[in-house]
Structure formats: C-alpha cells, structure tokens
C-alpha cells in the first residue's frame, strides 16, 4: 500500500526570542505586481524559487500604527534549499501541513485556508508535486 505524501509549507521565524512562524512576505515595489512581489520575496527571504499556483484570500492586519493586507499564494517549489537569504529571519523550515508550529496570530486563518484549498485541489493533481 502506497502512503500518500503530506504537503509541506515553508515557514520563516523572524525573531529568535519568539516562538512564532509565518509565511515569507514583504512590501510591493513600485511597478511590481503582487505575483512578482511574491516570487521576489520568497527568493529573498527563503532562498527558493517557486511557481505560483493559486491566489489565496487576503489577510488584513495591523502592526504598530500600520494597517496592511497580506496577499498570499499557494506555490510549488521549483528549486533551491531554504536559507535565510537576506538575513531577515532566524530560521526557515518546511513543515508538514498536518504538523504546523505556532503561527503568527493574524496568519492562522491563512493556514486554515491553505489546508482547505489543498484538500479541494490535491485530489485533482499529483501529490508528488509537494516538496519534501
């Protein structure tokens, strides 16, 4: 019997003194699309190149006196090994979607959506596409 692979998600830990993880993210540069930003930030923060598969529901949050909207994508690893490419994060790891660490509070709904989207999307595709 073949055991199906569990999809993994790449998460970054920005602070050594906090047990909180989240997705690679950043600000859109002038003239850049959301998709271009997602690809650039993933490469800069995590050292990997991905193919974007599906846009997820935006997450709104406030940090200090700034209100922002985080645009996220479900993506597939193309190549690269996770590494703190720009020094913004203290740790970067792949986690099984079924065994996530403590997620930033405002990104928890995003993780639930990722699980839901994967469960709807995965049966129609090969599980072999998920990174290990």
Beta strands, then each sheet from edge to edge (+ up, - down):
strand 1: 8-13
strand 2: 49-55
strand 3: 59-63
strand 4: 66-70
strand 5: 73-79
strand 6: 91-96
sheet 1: 1+ 6-
sheet 2: 2+ 5-
sheet 3: 3+ 4-
end
